[in-house]
Amino acid sequence: MWTRLAAAALAVVTACGAAAQVSAKPHYYAHDAVLDRHGVIAPWYTGLNGQLDWRARIAAETLKRYPWTDKPAVAPYFVFNGTWAIAADGAITIPKLNDWDNGDLGQRAAYILSGLVDYYRYSGDASAIGLITVQADALLDHGVTSASHPWPRFLVSVPNRGKPYGAPDPRGFIQLDITAEAGLGLVRAYEMLGNRRWLDAATHWALLLARNRRQGDMPWGRYANPQDVPWEDLQTGGVVFLLEFFDELIRAGAHDPRGEIAAARDAGRRRLRDALLPRWIAHDTWGRNYWDWNDPVQAENVTEFAARYLMANPALFPNWRNDARNILGLFLNRTSVAPESGGGVFSGAWAYPESSGCCGRSNWYGPMELAPVWLELGVRTGDPWATEVGRRQAILATYDGHATGVVEDNIDGGQIVAGAWFKIAHPMALKHTLNAIAWLPDRLGANRESHIVRSTSVLTQVRYGAGSVRYTAFDAPARSTEVLRLAFRPAAVLADGRALRLRSDLTAPGYTVRALANGDTIVTVRRDGCRSVEVQAATPEPSLALAALPAGGVTERRIEFRGNRVRLIGGVGPDGGRAEVILDGVKQLCGIDAWSPVRREGQTLWFTNGLSDGRHQLRIVATGRGGPISKGRRVALSQAVWSAAVGSAGFGEGGGPRGVQRVVFGYAGRRDLTDARGAAWRPATEWIVRSGAMTDSVAQAWWTDPRRWSVAGSDSPQIYRYGAHAREFTHVFTVGPGLYHLRIKLMESRSLPVGERLMDVVVEGGPRLERLDAAATAGGVGRAADLVFNGLRPTAGTITVTLRGWGGAEAIVQAMEVGPGEARGGVRPVCVPEARAQGAGNLLRNPGFEQTAAGVVGDLGTKQAAADWTYLFLSPIRSYIWGESDYAEHPDWGMPEIAEGKQALRTHTESHGHTLVYQEVGVVPGREYEASVMVRAADLRGKGFGQGAGDRALLAIEEVAASGQCTARHLSEAVTVAGPYRRLQVRFKPAAAKLRFVLEAELHVTYDQGHVTWDACELRAAP
C-alpha cells in the first residue's frame, strides 16, 4: 500500500510533464506587472532615476543602516552573520547563527567588498569607506588559519564548523575558489583605500595557491582540506575565480619576485583553455562552486565569472565571442529543467533559479547576476540579441524590492531565499545592479543625473559637485577609460590638469560625447598615463553652502529646494557623527553617518532621487552621537546640490533584434556551423525541457553525436545531423517588433512505427500542427524537410515554438530559423489522422529499456528521469534501479536474464525497497487499450523474492487528470513468488487523455538474495 508520503512524492514528480510556455503573469516578485505596448516587461518604478538606480540605492542604504555588534569586533552584523530578518516597516533583526549557516562568510565578504568599491565609484558616498574597512579587517583578524596550519594564515572561506562570532575552526571547508573570490574583493579594496595589509594578505594567499599547485591538467582541487569535506575534491569551472584573483594581484603590483603567481595564473589559463572549454557542455564544467553542497551542475556564479573572463581576455581566448555566448545560453537550457521552479520566459524576459537543483520559485538572483553579463556580451560584440536578453532580465529581476529594504524573491510574490540570506538580498543585488547599469547606461542608467558607471581601474577618490565630476584612479595603463552618464554636456575634460580633446573615437587619449534624447550625455574618457580627471559643466546645478552641525548649540539645518533629487556633500573622518534626515516631514530610514577611518572632504553624505517635481523641505538633525567606533560626533556638511531637470525615463519599448537568428539543436561545437550559402548557425541553447530537477538536459535531450552523416534532400547536411528529442520542449526566440518567418528543419533518423514518431508543433500566436510525421513529410527516414511559416507576429517580444510528442512519442527537431519578412521554400507537412495514429503500434518510448545507459541509487523521495522513464523511490532504505546487462560484472548477485533484445531493467534493495518505474502517455478517451510487461522475480539462494512478507511486483495503469492527479487505477495481477519471466496484462478503456504506465515493485530481501526485472513493455490500442 502506498503511504501518504509516497503519494505526495509522486504528486511532485508528475509536474514533469507540464508545458513550458512563455508566461504572462499579473504580478512578479514584489510588484504588479507593467508591460510595454508589445507585451514585454517594463519597469514598475516610474521615478526619473530609473528602476535599477532605485534598486542600487535601496541595497546600499540597507547596508548603511544595518545594526552593529561588538562580538568578536565592532562591525555591522553582516560582517559576521549572514542570516537576517526584516519587518515590513524595514526594521532589521539578527537571528541566531548556527555553525553550518556561517559557511557563506567568504562569498558574502566578496560581494560586500566588490559591491561597495563599485558603489563608491557610482555615488561618491563615503560610507562605503568605513564598511569596506571593517569587512576587510574582520576577514584577516577573525577568518584565517593559524600560523602553524599546513596552509598558514589562509582564509577559511567556508567556516561551517567552530564557534560563530569567533575564530574559525580550520576543519571548516577551505574552499579555494571562494577564497580567491574574497581575495579579489580584498585586492580591489586595497586599490581603493591603499591599506597595504590587505594587499600583503591577499598576496600571501595567492602564493600558497601557487606553491600548492598540482602537476597535470588540474592544478588545484576544490579544497585545501579535502579530508574534512564529505564530497570529492574536484575543481572545474571555479578555476576562473583564481584566474581573476591572480590577474588583479599582478595588476596591483603584488610582491612576487620569483613569478610564482604569474606561473600559477598561466597554469590555470591552460586548464580553462585546454580542458574546460572543449567540454563546455558537460554537466559540471561550470559548477562545483556553491559551498553548501557538491554542486556538480552548472551554476550561475561560475557561469558569470567564466563568460566575463573570456570577454576580458580576447587575445588569450580568440573564440571568446562564441564561447561566452554558448556558456551563457547553455545555462538557460540547464536551469529550466525543474518543473517546480518553472524557469523560463515571463512577459518576454528569462527568469530562472541558481541551478537545476535550487531553489524553488526563487527565479530572481540568477538573472540578476547574469543580466549584466549578457549586456556586456551585447556591448562587446555589438549584438542586439544579447543586449535585449540582458535588458529584459535586468528589468524583471529588479521587481524584487521595496523601499523599506524588504525583498521578495519568489516570482509569484513572497520570500524563499531573500528573507533569510542577507548576502543575496542586498550585497549581491548592489554589485549586479550597478554592473547592469555599467554596460547599458543609456537605457538602464539614472536619468538627469551624473554618475561614473564604468571604469577600467578602481577609483580611489570621487567627488560629485554642483558643476563637476572629479575622480582619481588607482592606476593609468594604456587605454584606461571611464564611462560616465552625465546630466550635462561637458564644457571641458581635464586629465592631470591638462585639457583632453573632444574626439570622434578613442584611438588616442581624449573623450567622446553621445547625446541622449532627454538632455543627458554618455561621455567616455580615455586617460592613458593620467590618474586624475575632472569633467566640468558649463552651468552648475543649484546649490547652497552649508555649515557643519556643531557639537552643541544649533543641531539642525533646514533646506528648501525645488526639484526631484538632492545631494548633501561634506567631510568624513574618524570623528564623524550621525544625523537624522527628514524629507517633507518624513524621517528617512537611512540618515547620515560621517564616520570614516580616513578623512576626506567633498564626499556624498546623503542622497535621494526619484522625487516628484516641485518644492521640498529637508531637515538634517544631528543626533549628538557617533557610530560604534567613531571618536566624535562631527557632521561636517558643506553643500547641498539639487536639480529640477526633467526628461523621459523611458524603458526601451520595442527593443530587440530584428535580424535573422539561426540555431542548430544538439550541436555541441564551439564554432558556428556554416551552411551552403555561407550563413552561420549557432548551437541552440535558449530552450526549455522539463526533464526534472538536477537532471542533465544535454544528456537527456541533446543528440550531440551525428545521427546520420548522409542526409538526403539538402545541400547542407551538417545542419540536420544533430537534434533535440524529448516528450516536450520549447524554444524561445527573443525578437523586436515586426513580421517574421519561421523555418523548422527536420530529419527523422529513427526507424520507428508511425505511431511512435508523431508530434504536435505549436507556434505561439501562430499555426498548430497535430500528429506531424517528419519522415512522411520529408519522404522517408534520413531525408531533410523544411517547414516554413510566414506572417508571424511576436507575442511579448518572442517567437515561441513548442514541440510535443504525440501519444507518448518523443518530439524531435534539428534546426530553426527566425527572420524578418517572408521565406520561400518549405514542404507541405504530413499529419496523420488520429484514428490511424492510434492503431500504429506501441505507444511507449524505450519499451524494452534498450536505450537505458545508467542506473540510479536512491531512497525515499529520490526521483530521476532516465531514457524516457522516471524512477521513483518510496522506501527509506537504499534501493537500486539498473540495466540488467550490467550485472554481468556481479555474478554473485544473479547473472543477467533478458526477455528480449539486449537490455532489461532490474530493481533491488539493501533490505526493504519500494520502487516505481513509470512513463506518461497521451491516449484517446473512450478507446480500449492493452498494456503488458514481462517480469521476472528472482530468488537466488532460497532467501530471495517471495520469502519476505509483502514481496510483490505488478503493472498499474493510472488515469491522470489535467491537474496531475490520479483519477483511476487499472491493476494487473501481482507477482508474489519467484519464477521465470511471465507477462502481466491489463485491458481497460480510459476516461482521461493521459495515462501513467507504472511498474511497481516491493522487495524485503537484500540485493544478493533476490530482485525483480522488467522487460518488453507494451501499450497499444486494442484491436
N, C-alpha and C positions, 0 to 999 in steps of 0.2 A: 504493500500500500504506500501511496505517496504521502509524505508528510507535508504539512503546511509550508515548511521551509523549502522543500523540494519544488513544490508548485510555484512558490514565489521566485525561485531561481529560474525556472523555465519561463515564467512570465517576462523576466528581464531579457532572456535570450531571444524571445520571439520578435522583439523590436528590430532584429537584424534585417528583416525583410522590408522595413519601412522605406518609402520612396525618398530619394534625395533630391528635392526640388528647391528652386530658388524661393525663399520665403519673404513675405512682406508682412511684418508684424506692426501692430499699432503702438507698441511700446518696446523700447530697448533699454536694458540696464536701468538707469535712474530716471529716464525721461521719455515722454511721448515722442513718437517718430515724427520727423519733419522730412518731407520729400520734395525734390525739385519737380518741375513740370513733366519730367521724363520718368518719374517714379524712383529716382536714385536718392539714396540717403543724403541729407543736407544737415547743416548744424542746427541743433535745437537752440543754441545760445545766439542771441541777437545783438549783444554788445559790440561796439565798434572795434574793440580789440581782438575779437575773434575767439572761437571756442578753444583752440589749442593754447593760446596765451592765457586764457582764463584758467584752464586746467593746470598749467605750469605754476601759475601764481598760487592756486589753492594748495598744490603739493608743497611748495616752498613755505607758505605760511603755516601749514600744519607742522612741518619740521621746526620752524622758528618758535612756535608756541608749545612745543612738547614739554611735558613735565620732566623735571630733573631728579636724579638720585645722587646719593653720596657714597654708594657702595658699588664696586670697590674703589671708585674715584668719582669726583663730582663731574657729572656729564648728563646729557639728556638720556632718558631711559632707553631710547632706541639704540644707543651705543652698546648696551649690554643685553638687551632683551628685545627679541623680535616679535613678541606677541603684544597685542594691544586690544582695546575695546574703545569704541567711540559712540557716544549717545547722539540722539537726533539733533540736539542743540549744539553739538560739536565738543562737548566735554570729553576729555581723554582720560581713561583709566588704564592701569597696567596689571594684567593678570599675573599670577604666579608662574614662574618659568620652570619647566622640568628639564632634566638633562638632555633628553633627545631633541626637544624643540630648540635648544640652544645651538643646534647644528647649522642654522642658516647664518651664523655670525659672519663668516668670510664673504659670502655673497652679499649680505646686507651692507657690510662695510664698503665693498666695491661699488655698489650703487650709490651709497651716500657720498663717498669721496668724488667719484666721477660726475655724479649729477650736480653736486654743489660747485665744482670747478666750472662746469658749463653754465650753471645758473648765475654765477658771479659775472662771467663774460656778458651774458644776456641782459642782466639787470643792473649791474653795478652795486648790488645790495651787499653791504659789508658784513651782514650777519653770517654769510657763508664762511667768512674767515674763521670765526670762532668755532663754528660747528665742525669744519674740516679739521681744525687743530685738535679738539677733544677726541674726535673719532680716530685720527691718525695716532695720537699719543696712546690711546687706550689699546689699540692693536699691539703696540710694542711693549707697553707696560704690563698687560694682562692677557696676552694672547699667544705667547710663544713658548717653545720648549725651553728646558734648562740648558745651561752651557755644557752639561755632561751628556746630553742626549745624542744618539747617533746622527741626528740632524739638529745640531745645536742652534738655539735661538731662532728656530724656524717656526713660522706661523702654523698653529694647529687650526687649520681653516674650517674644520667641522668639529667643534668641541662638544660632541654629543655625549661625552662622559665627563664626570667630575662635577664640581660644585658650580652651578651658575652664579654669576656675580663674583667669581673668584678666578684663581689661576687655573688654566686648562689642564685636564688630565691628558698626558701625551698618548694615551690609548684611544683618544678620540680620533676620528678619521683625519689624517693629514693628507688631504686630497690636493694633488699638485696643481691641477688646472684652476681650482678655486683660489689657492694661494697666489697663483700668477695673476688672476683677475683682481684680487685685493692689492697685490703688489703694483699692478698697473695704476690703480687709483692712488696709491701712496706716492708713486713717482710723479704723477700729474699734480698731486698736492704740493710736492717739493717744488716743482716748476713754477707753481703759482706763488708760493709763500717763502721759498728759499730755505726751509728748515733742513739742514744737512743731515740731521739724524735720520730723517725719513729716507733720504736717498741712500745713505750707508746701509740701513737695514734692508732695503729692497735689493741693493747690490749683493749683500750677503746671501739673501735667499736665492738670487739668480746663480751665484757661484756654487752654492750647494746643489742646485739643479744641474748645473753644468758638470760638476765633479761626480755626481751620481748617475751620469748618463750611461745607458747600456750600449753595448755593441749590437749591430744589426739594424733592421729597418724600423724597430720600435724603440726609440731612445729612452722612453720613460714608461713605466706603468702608470696606474692611476693614483697610487698611494705611496707615501714614504714608509708607511707601516701596514703593508697588506695583511700581516698576521692578525691585525685587530679588526679586520673588515670581513663581513660574512659573505662576500661575493668575490668573483675573480678580479685580479689586478690587471685590468685591460684598459689601456688608454687608446681612444680612437680620435675622433674629431676634436676632443678637448685640447689637443696639442696647439690649436690656434691661439688659445689663451696664453700659453707660454711664449709663442712667437711674438705676439703684440707686446707682452711684458718685456721681452728681451730687446725688441726694437726701441721701445721708449727709453729703456735704460741706456742703451748705446747713444741715443739722441741726447739724453740728459747729461752725458759726459761721465758715466759711471766709471769708477776706477777699476780697470780690468787689464793690468799690464801684460798678461800673457794671452789675451784674446780669447779667454775661455767662454765668455758669454756669447761672443760672436760665433765661435765654433759650435756651441750648443744650438744657437739660433739656426745656423746653416743645416745642422743635422735634422732639426725639426721641420725646416722647409722641405728637405728631401723626403721626409716622411709624408708630408702633405702632398707633395707633387707626385711621388712615385708609388705610394701605397694607398692613400686615401682617395685621391681624385679618380684613379682608374676604377675604384669600386664605389662610386658615388651613389649607386642605388642600393647598396647593402643596408640592411635594416638598422645596424648600429653605427654606421660610419659617422654620422653627425649626431651622435648621442653620447651616453655614458658620462654625463656631467652632473646631473642633479645629485645632491648629497644624500638624500634620504631613501634612495632605492638604487638598484643596479642600473636602471635607465638604459637598457640595451636597445633603444629605439630612437629615431630621430626626434630631437627636442629643439624648441625654438631658440634657446640661448646659444647652442653650438651653431645652429643654422645662421644666426646673426653674425657671430664672430667669424665664421668661415667665409661667408659671402663678402663681408666687409674687408677681410684681409686680402682676398683675391683682388678686389677692386682697388685697394690701396697700393698694390704691388704689381702693376700690369707688366712690367718688364720681366719679372720673375715667372709670371703665370700668363703667357701670351693668349691663352684661351679663356681669359677671365670673364669676358662678356657672356660666353655660353655657360661656363661653369657656375658663375654666380647665379645666373638666371635659372639654370637647371636645379641647383640646390634649393633655391627659394621656392620654385614651383613644385618640386617634389614634396616639400613639407605640406603644401595644400592637400595633396593626394594622401599622404600618410596620416595626417592628423584628423582627417574627416571620416575615419573608418568606424568610430564608435557611435552606434545609434543613440546611446544615452546622451552624448554631447550634442549630436545633431550639427556638428561643424559643417559649414558650407557657406552659401551666399545669402545675405539678408538685405533686401532692398538694394541690390547691386554691389554690396560690399562683402568681402570674405570675413568671416569670424569663426574662430576655431580654438580648441584648447591648447595647452602647452605641449602635448604629445598625444600619441594614440591611446594612452592609458590613464590620463588625468585631465581635467578634474571636473567631471560632470558638465553642467551647462555654463561653466565659467569660461566662456568663449571670448575673453577680453584681453588679458595681458599678453597672450601670444601675438595677436595682430598689433597691439600697441607697441611691442618690441620690434616686430618685423616690418611694419608700415614704413618707418624711416629707411630701412634697408632697400625696400622696393623703390622708394623715392630716390635714394642715392643711385641705384642702378639706372633708373629712368634718366636722371640728370647726366650721369657719366656717359651713357650710351645714346642719349637723345631719343629714347624710345617712349612714345606717349602711352603705350600699353602698360609698361611697368610703372610709369608715373601715376596713371589713373588707378591702377590696382592699389598702389600705396596710398593715394589721396583718400579714396573711399574707406580704406581700413582705418586710417588715422581719424577720420570724422566719426565713424561708428564707435571706435574704441573709446573716444572721449565723451560718449554719452554716459559715462560711469559715475561722474562726480556730483556732489552737492557743495554749495558754498561753505557749509559747515565742516567739510573735510570727510564726511561720510562717503563711502564708495560702495556702489552696487555692481558686483562683477557677474552676477547671473544674468544672462542675456534676456531672461524673462522678467527680471526685476528681483532684487534681494541680494543677499550675500552668500557666497560659498567659500571663497578664499580670502577676500579682502577684509572681511570682518575680524579675522584673527591674525593675519600675517601683515605686519606694517610694511615690511620691505616691498611687497608687491603693491600695496595700496598707494604709496606715495613716493618713496625714493626711486623706485623703478619707473613710475609714471613721469616723474620730473625729468629723468635722463632721456627717456624715449620721446616725450612730447617736445622737448627742446630740440632733439635730433630731427624730428619730423619738420619742425619749423625751419631748421637749418637748411634742409635740402629743397624746400618748396616755400620760400619766404613770401613770394608774390601772391600765393593763393592761401597759405595757411598762417602767415605772419600777422602780427598786430597792426591794424590799420591806423594811420595818422600818428604813429609813434616811431621812436628811434631805438634800434637795438642792433648790437653786433650779433648776428645769427650764426656765423660760422667762421672758424679760423684754423689755419694750418699749425698754429702754435698755441700753447696755453698762454692766456693773458694774465699778467701779474698785477696790473692796476687798470681800473676802468672808471671813468667819470662821465656821467651823462649830465650836461649842463643845460642852461636855457638856450644857448645858441651854438653848442658844440658837443662833439663826442670825442673824448681823448682816451687813449689807451696805450699801454706798454706791453710788449710781448716778451716771453722768455728767451726766444732766440730769433734769428733772422737769416736762415739759409736761403739759397736761391729759390725763387718762385714762392716766397712767403706771401700769403694772401689772407685777406679778411673779406667777408661778405656782410654788408650792412643793409638793413631796411630802414630808411630814414623818412621822417615826416617833412623833409625839405630837400631841395636840390642844392648840393654843396656849392658854396662860393669859393672855397679853397680847401685843398687837402695837403697837409704838411707831414713829411716824414723826417724825423730827427731835425725838425725846424726848417727844412727846405721844401719848397713847393713841388708837388708832383704834377705831372702833365695829365690833362684830360685826354684819353686816348679812345680809339675805336675798338682796340683789342689790347690784350695784356701780354704781348710778345716781349715787352720790356716793362720795367717799373713804371707805374703810373696808376691811373684809376679810370674806371668806366662808369657810366651812369645810364640806367634804363628807367625811363619814366613809367609810372603806373597810372591808371586812369583816374584814380582818386586823389592825385597830387603827391603821393609818396614816390620814392625812388629806390631802386636796388643799386647800391654802389659796391663795386668790387675794387679793392685796393691791393696793388702789388708793391711790396716794400723791400726788395732784396737788400740785405745788409743794414736795414734800419729797424730799430726796435720800438721807436716811439712815433705815434701817429695822432694827428689832430684833424678832425673834419669839422669845418666851420660853416655855419648857416649865414645867409645874408641878413636875415632878420631873426633876432632871438625870440623865443616864446615869452609870454607874460610871466613875470616872476616877482617875488617880494623878498627883500632881505629880512632875515630873522636873527634875533639874538638868542644866545644859548639860554636854556632854562637854568636859573641859578639854584644852588643847593638850598637856599632859604628865600623867604620873601615871596615874590610873584612866582607861581609854579605853573602858569598856564599861558599858552599862546593861542590866539584866535585868528583864523584866516577866512576871508570870504573870497570866492573866486567864481567865475563863470566859465564853465567848460565841462568836459567829460572825463578828464583824468587829472591827477595831481601827484607830484613827486616832492618829498621832503628830503633835503640834502643837508649834510652836516659832517661832523667828525666822529670818529670812533677811537677807542683806546682801552687800556687796561682798567681805567676808572669809569668807564661808560655806565650809565644808569638806564632805567626803564621809564617809559611814559605810555599812558593810555592815549588812544586816538578815538575821538568821537566825530563821526561824519553825519551831518544832518540830524543830529540828536541821537544817533545810534552808536553805542560803543562797539568798536570793531573787535572781532575775535583775536586778531593779531595786532599788537601795538608796536612800540619801538623798544629795541634793546640795543643800546650803543656800545655794549662791551665788545672788545676785540683784543686778542693778545698782542696785537701790534697797532700802533697809532697811524691812522690815515685820515686825510681831510677830503672834502668834496665827494663823499660817498652817499649812496642812496640809503636813507634810514627807513623810509616807508613809502609805499607807492600803491595807488589803486587806479583802476581804469574801468571802462565799460559803463560809466555813469550816464544818466540821462542828461542831455544838453540843457544847460540852464545854470541858475545860481545855486551854489552850495556853500555850506559853512563847515569849517574844520576846526576842531579844538584839540590841542595837544596838551595833556595834563601830566606833569611829572608825578611819579608815584613816591618820590623821595627814597627809592630803593634801587639797588643794583641787582644784577643777577647773582646766582650762587657763588661764582668765583670772581666777581668784579671787585676791584679795590676802591670803588667810589660809586657815585650816583649822577655823574655828569651827563646831561643830554645837550650836546653841542650842536643845536640847529644853526644853520647859516642861510638857508634859502628855501623858498617854496616855488616850484615851477608848475605851471598848468597849461592846458590847451583847450581851446574850443573848436579846433579843426574838425571838420566833418567830411564824410565821404562814404561811399557804399562799402560795406564789409564784403559782401558777395560770398558765394560758396562754390564757385566752379561749375555752375549749371551747364549741362550739355557737354561735359568733359568726356574724354575717352578717345581711343584710337579709331580711326575711320578707314585704315588701310586693310590689306589682306593679311589674315592670320592663317597659318598652315601648321598642322600638328600631326605627328605620327605616333600612334599608340603602341606601347610596349617597347619602343625603340630606346635603348639604353646607351647609345653612343654619345660622346661628349661634344661632337661637332654635328651641325645640322646636316641632314641629307639633302641632296640636290636632285631635282627631277630632270627629265629630258629637256625641259625648256629653261633650265637654269634657276628655277625658283627654289628657295630654301624651305625646308620642312624641319621644324624643331621637335624635340620629344614632347609628347602630350603629358602634362603634369597637373593642370588645374582641373581635375575631375574627381568625382566623389564616388566611392564604392563602400558600402556599409558592410565590410567583411567582419566586423566585430572588434571590440576593444582589444588593443595590444596585438592585433594581427598585422602581418606584413602585407600591405596592399600589393607590393611588387610581386612577391612570391605567389600571392593568391590570385591576382587578376592581370598580370602583365605576361605576355608572351615575349620574352626578351631574346630568345633564340629564333632565328628564321624558321617559319613554319614550312615554307617551300622556297627553294631558290628559283625555280622556274615558275613564273606567273603568266598565264596566257591572257591576251587581251589588253596589254598595257606596254607602252614603251618605257615605263619607269617602274619595273618590278620591285625595286628596293623599297618603294613606298608601301607596298602591300605585304611585305614578308613578315611583319611583326603584328602585334594587335593587343587588344584588351578583351577580356572574357569574364563574365560574371552574370549572376542572375539578373542583376540590375545595376546600372551605373549612369552617372550624369556628367556631362562635360559642360562647362560654363565659359563662354567667350565674353570677355569684357569689351564693350564697344561703345562708340559715341552714337548720337542720333543719326538717323538716316534709314535708307532701304538697303537691304543686304541680300546676298545669295548664300546658300549653304550647300556644300558638296560633301557627301559622305562616301568614303571609299571602302569597299568591302571585298573580301576574298575568303570564301568558305574553304577552310583547309581540312575540315573534319569529315570523315566518311561516316555519316550518321543517317538513320532513317529520317524522313521528312519531319515527323512529329517531334524529333529530338533536337531540331536546329532552328525552330521558328522563333521570331522575336517581334516585339512591338517597338515602333520608333515614334517618339513624341517630341515634337519641336514646340517649345512653349510659345504660345501665341501664333502657332503656325500649323502645319499638317500633322496628321497622325496616321501611321500605317500599322495595321494589325496583322499578325501572323506572317510577317515578311520572311520569305525563303531566299537567303542570299545566294545559295547555289543555283536555284532556278532562275533568279534574276540575272546572274552572270552567264548562265548557260552551262553550268557544271562546276564541280569542285576544282579548285585550283585556278579559277579564272577571275579576273578583276571585273568589278562592276561599280560604276559611279551613280549615285542618286543625287539629283540636283533639284533644289528648291529655291525659287526666286520670290522676290517681293516680301521678304521678312522684315518686320519692324521690331526693334528690340523691346523687351519687357524689362523695366527697371535697369536700363543700361546694359543688358546682357542678351545674348542669344544662347539659349539653353537647350541641350539635346539630351533626352533620356532614352536609353536603350534597355529594354526589359525582355528577358527570355519568356517565352510563352509555354505554359503547361509544364513548368519545371526545367525547361531548357536554359542554357546559357546564351545570353546575347553576346555578339562579337562586333568589333569594328577594327579597321586597320588605320584609317586616317580621316581627318576632316579639314575642310577649308571654309572660312567665312570671309567674305569680302563685299565691298560696296557694289551696287548695281546688279545687273543680271549676269548669269553664267550660261554658257552654252553646253551642249552635250548632255550626258546622262542617259540612263536607260529606264525603261518602264519597270517599276517594281512588280514583282510577282508575289501576291499574297494568297495564302492557302485558305480555302473555306474552312470554317470551324469544324464542320462535320467530318471532312476528310482528315483534318489535322488530328482530331481526337482518336481516330482509329489507326493512327500511323505507327504505333509502337510503344515501347517502354517510355513512360513519362519521367523516369528518374535519371538523374545525371550520375555518372560514375557508379552504375548499379552493382558492378562486381568488384569495386574498390581497386580497379586496375591502375588508377591514377594516384592512389594513396602513396605518398612518399615518406612520411614521417609520422611517428606516433606521439601520443600525448600522455603525460602523467598528471594526475590531478586528484583533488579531494573535494569536499563539499563546496559547491558553488562554482568550481572551475568549469569554464566552457571555452571551447576552441573550435573555430571553423577550420576544416581540413578537406580539401579536394571535394567540394560540393556537399559535404556532410558537416553537421555540427555535433560535437561531443559535449555531453553534459554529465558532470559527476555529482551524485546525490548522496554520497556517504562520506562521513568524516575520515574514514580510513583511506589511505592512498590506494588508488587503482590505476590500471593501465589500459589504453586502447591503442593497438599497434597492428601494423601489417603482419599477416600470418606468415609470409615468406621469411620475414626477418628472424623467426625463431629457429632457423637452421643453425644459428650461432649458439643456441641454448638447448641442445637435445635433451637435457635433464628436465626441461620444462614442458616437453612434448614436442616432437618434430612437426613441421608444418603439414597440414592436411587441407587441401583446397578443393572445393566442389567443382569449379570450372575456371578456366583461364589460368593466370599466373599469380593471382593475389586473392586474399580474403581478409577479414578483419577480426582480430582476436581481442577479447577483453578478459582481464583477470585482476586479482586484488592481493593485498598483503594480509587480509583476513576476512573482512566484511565489506563487500563492494556493491554499489548500485550505480549503474551507468545507463545513459540513453545515447543512442546514435540516431540522429533524425535529419530529415530533409523536407522542405516545404515545396508544395507543387500546386499549381493552378489547375482547376478542373471545371467541368460544366455541371452546375447544379441539376439534379434530377436524372443525370445519366448514370448507368450502372458501371461499376469498376471492379476489377480484380486486383488484389495485392498479394504478394507472396515473397518468401525469403527462404533460403536454405540455411539451416542452423545445425551446428554440431556442439554438443555438450560433452566435455571430456572428464573422465575420472582416471587419473594416471596410475594410482597406486592403492586404490581401494579406500582412499580418504578424500576423494575429489568431489566433483559436482554430483549432486543427488544424495550425498551423505550428510550434508548440512541442512538443518531445518530452514525452509524458505528459499532454497535454491530454485531458480526458475529463469526461463527465457521465453519471450513472446513477442509477437508483432502486434503493434497498436496503430490504428489509423484514426487520427483525430481531425475532426472538422474544426476549422479555425475561422472565427468571425473577423470582420474588418478591424475590430478593436484589438485583435491578437489573442482573445480568449478562446479556450476550447469549448465548443458547444455540444459536441457528441463524440463518443469513442466507440470504435469497432475493433474487437479483440479477437485474435486467433486463440486457439487452444495454447496452453502453456506447457513448455517442456520442463519436466521436473526430474527426469532421470537421464543419466549419461547414455550415449549411444552414437552411432554413425550419423552422417548428415540426414536430415529429414526436412521436408518442405512444410512450412506453415503458410496457411492461406486465409484470406478474408475477402468476402464478396459483399458489396454494400452499394447504396445509392445515396450520395451526399446531398444535403440541402445547402451546403456552403460552397463557395467558389474557390476555397483554398483548403488543402489537406496538409497534415503533417504525418509523414511516414516514419514511424518510431520503432526502433529496435531496442527493447528493454531487457536488461539482464541484472539479476541479483545473485551474488555468489557469497558463500560463507566459508570458503576454503582458500588456502594460500595458493600463490601462483605456481608453485612446484608440485601441487596436487591436482589442480584442475583449472578449466577455463571454458569460455563459450566463444565460438567462432561463427561469423556471419558471412554469407556469400550469395551471389546471384539474386539480388533484389529485383522485383518487378512491380510496376504499377501500370495497368493497361485498361483501356476501355473494354468492357465486356463485349464479346461477340454477339 
